[in-house]
Amino acid sequence: MDLTLLLPMFALLIVIGAVTGIIAGLLGVGGGIVLVPAFFYAFAQLGYHSDHIMQVAIGTSAATIVVTSIRSLRAHQKKGAVDGAILRAWAPFLVLGAIGGVLTASQLKSGALQAIFGVLAGIAGLYMAFGRPQWRLGRQMPGQPVAAIMAVVLAFCSTLMGIGGGTFGVPLMTLYNQPIHRAVATASGFGILISVPSLAGFLFFSIPDAPPFTIGAVNLAAFAVIIPMTLLTTPWGVRLAHAMNPAPLKRAFAIFLVLVAANMIRKVLGW
C-alpha cells in the first residue's frame, strides 16, 4: 500500500468523523446526511473517480448507521421513548424499501446517485430551514395501506442516499402529531431496519478502482475510523447544544446542506 495515499486518506477520515459527531450531537441530525457527501468528496480528492464511487460513499455510510442506530435505539428504549407499535407496523415495509433501494443503487452510476442525493438532500435542507413545528398532515399516524407506502418510499429514498431513518422519518412523524422526542426515538429503529439490509446488499457490490480496504461498496478503513471518532465527539456536540441556542446553527446547517446538494447537482449537470 502506498503511504502517500493512505496517510491523507486516514487524516481526512479522522476530520470527517470528528466533524460528523459534533454536528450530530449539536443539531440532532443523522450522520449519513453529512458522511455521504464528505466520503464522496474525500475519495474524489484522493484520486478515486470510478463511475461507482458514490456507491462506496453510500455503502460505507450504511455500515456506520448500523452501529449508531443500534446504540441510539438502546438509549431511547431505556427512556421508554420508542413507539413499538409504529416500529412493528412499519418494519416489514422499511426492509422491503431498503432492499429495493439497494437493487436500484446497483444499477445506477455515480452521477445518477449524486443527482438523487442532491435533490432529496436539498428538500430535507429546505424543510429543516423553513419547516414549522405546527405543520400537520393529520392528528395521528396513518393506517394501512398508506403507512406501508410511506415506509417503502422512506426506506427506498434513504437507502439511495445512504442515510438512516431520521432525516425523513422524524419530520414525517411530527407532521402526524407525534411528539418530537418520540419521533426521534422511533426513527432510530427505522435506521436499523433500513441500514442492516442495505449493508448486506452493499457488501456484494463489485466496485472497480475502489479505495483501499473496500469490500463490495463498503470501505472498512472509513468505517473503522469514523465510528470511534463520532462516539468521541458526539458528546462534545451535545454539550455545545446545551451551552448555546442550536436553532440558528440548525438553520445555518440547513442552508449549508442545500448548498452541498446544489453543488452535487451542478457537478452532474457539468456546470
Contacts in CASP RR format, 6 or more apart in sequence:
PFRMAT RR
TARGET T0000
AUTHOR 0000-0000-0000
METHOD contacts of the structure
MODEL  1
MDLTLLLPMFALLIVIGAVTGIIAGLLGVGGGIVLVPAFFYAFAQLGYHS
DHIMQVAIGTSAATIVVTSIRSLRAHQKKGAVDGAILRAWAPFLVLGAIG
GVLTASQLKSGALQAIFGVLAGIAGLYMAFGRPQWRLGRQMPGQPVAAIM
AVVLAFCSTLMGIGGGTFGVPLMTLYNQPIHRAVATASGFGILISVPSLA
GFLFFSIPDAPPFTIGAVNLAAFAVIIPMTLLTTPWGVRLAHAMNPAPLK
RAFAIFLVLVAANMIRKVLGW
1 212 0 8 1.000
5 46 0 8 1.000
5 212 0 8 1.000
6 212 0 8 1.000
8 46 0 8 1.000
9 42 0 8 1.000
9 46 0 8 1.000
9 211 0 8 1.000
9 212 0 8 1.000
9 221 0 8 1.000
10 221 0 8 1.000
10 225 0 8 1.000
12 42 0 8 1.000
12 45 0 8 1.000
12 46 0 8 1.000
13 42 0 8 1.000
13 221 0 8 1.000
13 222 0 8 1.000
13 225 0 8 1.000
13 226 0 8 1.000
13 229 0 8 1.000
14 225 0 8 1.000
14 229 0 8 1.000
16 34 0 8 1.000
16 35 0 8 1.000
16 38 0 8 1.000
16 39 0 8 1.000
16 42 0 8 1.000
16 222 0 8 1.000
16 226 0 8 1.000
16 229 0 8 1.000
17 35 0 8 1.000
17 225 0 8 1.000
17 226 0 8 1.000
17 229 0 8 1.000
17 230 0 8 1.000
17 233 0 8 1.000
18 229 0 8 1.000
18 230 0 8 1.000
18 232 0 8 1.000
18 233 0 8 1.000
19 34 0 8 1.000
19 38 0 8 1.000
19 233 0 8 1.000
20 31 0 8 1.000
20 32 0 8 1.000
20 34 0 8 1.000
20 35 0 8 1.000
20 38 0 8 1.000
20 226 0 8 1.000
20 229 0 8 1.000
20 230 0 8 1.000
20 233 0 8 1.000
21 31 0 8 1.000
21 229 0 8 1.000
21 230 0 8 1.000
21 233 0 8 1.000
21 234 0 8 1.000
21 236 0 8 1.000
21 237 0 8 1.000
22 233 0 8 1.000
22 234 0 8 1.000
22 236 0 8 1.000
22 237 0 8 1.000
22 240 0 8 1.000
23 29 0 8 1.000
23 31 0 8 1.000
23 34 0 8 1.000
23 237 0 8 1.000
23 253 0 8 1.000
24 30 0 8 1.000
24 31 0 8 1.000
24 34 0 8 1.000
24 230 0 8 1.000
24 234 0 8 1.000
24 237 0 8 1.000
25 234 0 8 1.000
25 235 0 8 1.000
25 236 0 8 1.000
25 237 0 8 1.000
25 238 0 8 1.000
25 240 0 8 1.000
25 241 0 8 1.000
26 237 0 8 1.000
26 238 0 8 1.000
26 240 0 8 1.000
26 241 0 8 1.000
26 246 0 8 1.000
26 249 0 8 1.000
27 241 0 8 1.000
27 246 0 8 1.000
27 249 0 8 1.000
27 250 0 8 1.000
27 253 0 8 1.000
28 184 0 8 1.000
28 241 0 8 1.000
29 128 0 8 1.000
29 167 0 8 1.000
29 250 0 8 1.000
29 253 0 8 1.000
30 68 0 8 1.000
30 163 0 8 1.000
30 164 0 8 1.000
30 166 0 8 1.000
30 167 0 8 1.000
31 61 0 8 1.000
31 64 0 8 1.000
31 65 0 8 1.000
31 68 0 8 1.000
31 163 0 8 1.000
31 230 0 8 1.000
32 61 0 8 1.000
32 64 0 8 1.000
32 65 0 8 1.000
32 161 0 8 1.000
32 162 0 8 1.000
32 163 0 8 1.000
32 164 0 8 1.000
32 167 0 8 1.000
33 121 0 8 1.000
33 124 0 8 1.000
33 161 0 8 1.000
33 163 0 8 1.000
33 167 0 8 1.000
33 257 0 8 1.000
35 57 0 8 1.000
35 60 0 8 1.000
35 61 0 8 1.000
35 64 0 8 1.000
35 226 0 8 1.000
36 57 0 8 1.000
36 58 0 8 1.000
36 61 0 8 1.000
36 117 0 8 1.000
36 161 0 8 1.000
36 162 0 8 1.000
36 163 0 8 1.000
37 57 0 8 1.000
37 117 0 8 1.000
37 121 0 8 1.000
37 260 0 8 1.000
37 264 0 8 1.000
39 56 0 8 1.000
39 57 0 8 1.000
39 60 0 8 1.000
39 61 0 8 1.000
39 219 0 8 1.000
39 222 0 8 1.000
40 53 0 8 1.000
40 54 0 8 1.000
40 57 0 8 1.000
40 114 0 8 1.000
40 264 0 8 1.000
43 53 0 8 1.000
43 56 0 8 1.000
43 57 0 8 1.000
43 211 0 8 1.000
43 219 0 8 1.000
44 53 0 8 1.000
46 211 0 8 1.000
48 56 0 8 1.000
48 209 0 8 1.000
48 210 0 8 1.000
48 211 0 8 1.000
49 209 0 8 1.000
50 56 0 8 1.000
50 110 0 8 1.000
50 207 0 8 1.000
50 208 0 8 1.000
50 209 0 8 1.000
50 210 0 8 1.000
51 109 0 8 1.000
51 110 0 8 1.000
51 111 0 8 1.000
52 109 0 8 1.000
52 110 0 8 1.000
52 205 0 8 1.000
52 207 0 8 1.000
52 208 0 8 1.000
52 217 0 8 1.000
53 110 0 8 1.000
53 207 0 8 1.000
53 210 0 8 1.000
54 110 0 8 1.000
54 111 0 8 1.000
54 113 0 8 1.000
54 114 0 8 1.000
54 117 0 8 1.000
55 105 0 8 1.000
55 106 0 8 1.000
55 110 0 8 1.000
55 113 0 8 1.000
55 202 0 8 1.000
55 205 0 8 1.000
55 207 0 8 1.000
55 217 0 8 1.000
56 207 0 8 1.000
56 210 0 8 1.000
56 211 0 8 1.000
56 214 0 8 1.000
56 217 0 8 1.000
56 218 0 8 1.000
56 219 0 8 1.000
57 162 0 8 1.000
58 105 0 8 1.000
58 113 0 8 1.000
58 159 0 8 1.000
58 160 0 8 1.000
58 161 0 8 1.000
58 162 0 8 1.000
58 202 0 8 1.000
58 217 0 8 1.000
59 162 0 8 1.000
59 198 0 8 1.000
59 199 0 8 1.000
59 202 0 8 1.000
59 217 0 8 1.000
59 218 0 8 1.000
60 217 0 8 1.000
60 218 0 8 1.000
60 219 0 8 1.000
60 222 0 8 1.000
60 223 0 8 1.000
60 226 0 8 1.000
61 162 0 8 1.000
61 163 0 8 1.000
62 159 0 8 1.000
62 162 0 8 1.000
62 195 0 8 1.000
62 198 0 8 1.000
62 199 0 8 1.000
62 202 0 8 1.000
62 218 0 8 1.000
63 195 0 8 1.000
63 199 0 8 1.000
63 202 0 8 1.000
63 218 0 8 1.000
63 223 0 8 1.000
64 223 0 8 1.000
64 226 0 8 1.000
64 227 0 8 1.000
64 230 0 8 1.000
65 162 0 8 1.000
65 163 0 8 1.000
65 164 0 8 1.000
65 191 0 8 1.000
65 194 0 8 1.000
65 195 0 8 1.000
66 192 0 8 1.000
66 195 0 8 1.000
66 196 0 8 1.000
66 199 0 8 1.000
67 227 0 8 1.000
68 227 0 8 1.000
68 230 0 8 1.000
69 164 0 8 1.000
69 188 0 8 1.000
69 189 0 8 1.000
69 191 0 8 1.000
69 192 0 8 1.000
69 195 0 8 1.000
70 192 0 8 1.000
71 231 0 8 1.000
72 188 0 8 1.000
72 189 0 8 1.000
73 82 0 8 1.000
73 185 0 8 1.000
73 188 0 8 1.000
73 189 0 8 1.000
73 192 0 8 1.000
76 82 0 8 1.000
76 184 0 8 1.000
76 185 0 8 1.000
76 188 0 8 1.000
77 185 0 8 1.000
79 185 0 8 1.000
80 185 0 8 1.000
81 181 0 8 1.000
81 182 0 8 1.000
81 184 0 8 1.000
81 185 0 8 1.000
81 186 0 8 1.000
82 182 0 8 1.000
82 185 0 8 1.000
82 186 0 8 1.000
82 188 0 8 1.000
82 189 0 8 1.000
83 178 0 8 1.000
83 182 0 8 1.000
83 185 0 8 1.000
83 186 0 8 1.000
84 186 0 8 1.000
86 141 0 8 1.000
86 173 0 8 1.000
86 178 0 8 1.000
86 186 0 8 1.000
87 186 0 8 1.000
87 189 0 8 1.000
87 190 0 8 1.000
87 193 0 8 1.000
89 143 0 8 1.000
89 144 0 8 1.000
89 147 0 8 1.000
90 147 0 8 1.000
90 150 0 8 1.000
90 151 0 8 1.000
90 190 0 8 1.000
90 193 0 8 1.000
91 193 0 8 1.000
93 147 0 8 1.000
93 148 0 8 1.000
93 149 0 8 1.000
93 151 0 8 1.000
93 152 0 8 1.000
93 155 0 8 1.000
94 151 0 8 1.000
94 152 0 8 1.000
94 154 0 8 1.000
94 155 0 8 1.000
94 190 0 8 1.000
94 193 0 8 1.000
94 194 0 8 1.000
95 155 0 8 1.000
95 193 0 8 1.000
95 194 0 8 1.000
95 197 0 8 1.000
96 151 0 8 1.000
96 152 0 8 1.000
96 155 0 8 1.000
97 151 0 8 1.000
97 152 0 8 1.000
97 153 0 8 1.000
97 155 0 8 1.000
97 156 0 8 1.000
97 159 0 8 1.000
97 194 0 8 1.000
98 155 0 8 1.000
98 156 0 8 1.000
98 158 0 8 1.000
98 159 0 8 1.000
98 193 0 8 1.000
98 194 0 8 1.000
98 195 0 8 1.000
98 196 0 8 1.000
98 197 0 8 1.000
98 198 0 8 1.000
99 197 0 8 1.000
100 156 0 8 1.000
100 159 0 8 1.000
101 155 0 8 1.000
101 156 0 8 1.000
101 159 0 8 1.000
101 160 0 8 1.000
101 198 0 8 1.000
102 159 0 8 1.000
102 197 0 8 1.000
102 198 0 8 1.000
102 201 0 8 1.000
102 202 0 8 1.000
104 156 0 8 1.000
104 160 0 8 1.000
105 113 0 8 1.000
105 159 0 8 1.000
105 160 0 8 1.000
105 202 0 8 1.000
106 205 0 8 1.000
108 116 0 8 1.000
111 268 0 8 1.000
113 160 0 8 1.000
114 264 0 8 1.000
114 265 0 8 1.000
114 267 0 8 1.000
114 268 0 8 1.000
115 264 0 8 1.000
115 265 0 8 1.000
115 268 0 8 1.000
116 157 0 8 1.000
116 160 0 8 1.000
116 161 0 8 1.000
117 160 0 8 1.000
117 161 0 8 1.000
117 261 0 8 1.000
117 264 0 8 1.000
118 260 0 8 1.000
118 261 0 8 1.000
118 262 0 8 1.000
118 264 0 8 1.000
118 265 0 8 1.000
119 261 0 8 1.000
119 265 0 8 1.000
120 157 0 8 1.000
120 160 0 8 1.000
120 161 0 8 1.000
120 261 0 8 1.000
121 161 0 8 1.000
121 257 0 8 1.000
121 258 0 8 1.000
121 260 0 8 1.000
121 261 0 8 1.000
121 264 0 8 1.000
122 257 0 8 1.000
122 258 0 8 1.000
122 261 0 8 1.000
122 262 0 8 1.000
124 167 0 8 1.000
124 168 0 8 1.000
124 257 0 8 1.000
125 254 0 8 1.000
125 255 0 8 1.000
125 257 0 8 1.000
125 258 0 8 1.000
125 261 0 8 1.000
126 254 0 8 1.000
126 258 0 8 1.000
127 171 0 8 1.000
128 250 0 8 1.000
128 251 0 8 1.000
128 253 0 8 1.000
128 254 0 8 1.000
128 257 0 8 1.000
129 251 0 8 1.000
129 254 0 8 1.000
129 255 0 8 1.000
129 258 0 8 1.000
133 174 0 8 1.000
133 180 0 8 1.000
135 175 0 8 1.000
136 175 0 8 1.000
136 176 0 8 1.000
136 177 0 8 1.000
137 175 0 8 1.000
137 176 0 8 1.000
138 175 0 8 1.000
138 176 0 8 1.000
138 177 0 8 1.000
139 176 0 8 1.000
139 177 0 8 1.000
140 176 0 8 1.000
140 177 0 8 1.000
141 147 0 8 1.000
141 173 0 8 1.000
141 176 0 8 1.000
141 178 0 8 1.000
142 150 0 8 1.000
142 176 0 8 1.000
150 172 0 8 1.000
154 165 0 8 1.000
154 168 0 8 1.000
154 169 0 8 1.000
154 172 0 8 1.000
154 190 0 8 1.000
155 165 0 8 1.000
155 190 0 8 1.000
155 193 0 8 1.000
155 194 0 8 1.000
157 168 0 8 1.000
158 164 0 8 1.000
158 165 0 8 1.000
158 167 0 8 1.000
158 168 0 8 1.000
158 191 0 8 1.000
158 194 0 8 1.000
159 194 0 8 1.000
159 198 0 8 1.000
161 167 0 8 1.000
162 198 0 8 1.000
164 187 0 8 1.000
164 190 0 8 1.000
164 191 0 8 1.000
164 194 0 8 1.000
164 195 0 8 1.000
165 187 0 8 1.000
165 188 0 8 1.000
165 189 0 8 1.000
165 190 0 8 1.000
165 191 0 8 1.000
165 194 0 8 1.000
166 184 0 8 1.000
166 187 0 8 1.000
166 188 0 8 1.000
166 190 0 8 1.000
166 191 0 8 1.000
169 183 0 8 1.000
169 187 0 8 1.000
169 190 0 8 1.000
170 180 0 8 1.000
170 183 0 8 1.000
170 184 0 8 1.000
170 187 0 8 1.000
173 182 0 8 1.000
173 183 0 8 1.000
173 186 0 8 1.000
173 187 0 8 1.000
174 180 0 8 1.000
174 183 0 8 1.000
178 186 0 8 1.000
199 218 0 8 1.000
202 216 0 8 1.000
202 217 0 8 1.000
202 218 0 8 1.000
203 215 0 8 1.000
203 216 0 8 1.000
203 217 0 8 1.000
203 218 0 8 1.000
204 216 0 8 1.000
205 216 0 8 1.000
205 217 0 8 1.000
206 216 0 8 1.000
207 214 0 8 1.000
207 216 0 8 1.000
207 217 0 8 1.000
210 216 0 8 1.000
210 217 0 8 1.000
210 219 0 8 1.000
211 219 0 8 1.000
211 221 0 8 1.000
211 222 0 8 1.000
212 221 0 8 1.000
213 219 0 8 1.000
213 220 0 8 1.000
213 221 0 8 1.000
214 220 0 8 1.000
240 246 0 8 1.000
END
